[in-house]
Amino acid sequence: MVLGKVRALAVCFDTLNENNLPVFSGGELVSGRIVVDVTGDVRVRSLDVTARGVAKVRWTESRNAGANTAYTQNYTEEVEYLHHRDCLIGEDRDEDGVDEGVTLLHAGLHEFAFSFHLPQMALATSFEGKHGSVRYWVKAELQRPWMLPVKVKKEFVVFEHIDINTPLLLAPQAGSKEKTLCCWFCASGPISLSAKIARKGYTPGDSIQIFAEVENCSSRVVVPKAALYQTQTFFAKGKGKEIQQLVSNLRGEPLAQGKSQSWEGKLLKIPPVSPSILDCPIIRVEYALVVYVDIPGGLNLSLSLPLVIGTIPLHATASRTSSISSHGSASSWGGVAERPEAPPSYSDLAFSEAHRRHCLRGADERHEHEAAPLLAYISEFRYLPPPLYAEVDPYPDPAEACSVLEARTLDTCPSR
């Protein structure tokens, strides 16, 4: 009998996203097929499928002593998130098996289904960095008697979802700094910087609205700028390695001495980047918006605002809440908060006893005829007129009060 050959061995996933990529999240079902293409009869001992997910960190440090290398230290750490193994061929033999423990595959295509659930625990998002990575894959291995095994491995993507619609990530981020330039015995005026953004959480494709105020009282020409940075931190054997990359930036207009500049919602677009990784013990991916003043011949004045890049975009209600909070704080940008309006008196909100009895009597009569819930009668109070507010300002401005009093005095005085 002439035995055939294995023409191809492939892993195919059942679920693909719009970009034809297998993308999953924690707790979801991963399913697919192992496709074996053989040219003739092939004896197979086993077909194993192994799914793994590993976060791995590795880098090397060397110390030189003259022309020789004193020592080389390897830093390696690994965290396993997924390990699933299934035997598709090997335990149950086909009737065509010619030897003990061997299955015979005839010429043609053969498909073997596999499936497993990702753990419900917080998984690290798939990531590729300079000194480490987070990878998930499915590996198929075809064992044949007296021959080398045929192997194939195909990766899939895992996203640990980060919802930016949480109160912590919807909170505005703001800060201010000031710096005075001095050269020997000559000191110039200060350079001040204030910056604010509407929230902390964003998703790729969003635009960050930057509100900033820069005042240059120094003798140099400075330039306000903003940049989005990604910081990758790797941990192994109690030591850390940090890599910082520029993601996006923008530039303002140069400022001469005594000039100031305001950014009223200047937009910085976030390109497609990896989400933040905050829960992995050996790899962290963090983002920060740095608003700074470029000072020629001196250290820059910078202000860092931390960001979180998530996967679940901003909802409409959260967007309105964020815009309201940003506009409310922008009104007091100069440090002068608006004087709050006096609340209405409780006596203005109280209803008359006759009106209350009328509403209750009408509700009881309707309740006897109709089996309607009690919440339906809240509409009785929907169209009540609002309480009357006093036209007198409860917090008068002393200067305006004096001017009004003088005007009234002049009107009442007889003309000379």
Disulfide bonds with the S-S distance in Angstrom:
none
